[in-house]
């Protein structure tokens, strides 16, 4: 499977999206772009079709906050599935199959 895409195959907006996703990954000391970085980059482009499609179904501010909580959680870089908020409370789990909110 080819995991590279030539930049000539991307629109200018897509190039900016991948650049923002890469920059986000690098700020987290991750050397590869993940889906979560692409999603975060989409949330940073309110003029894009992707942003508006997401905004029709989810509160983008809440989604951005949840992604930030995942990025800042103790397990994000260590492989733990727990997501902890800034106060140390476990607020979710990222096990296989997606994000699960821990009931309070």
Beta strands, then each sheet from edge to edge (+ up, - down):
strand 1: 82-84
strand 2: 90-93
strand 3: 100-101
sheet 1: 1+ 2- 3+
end
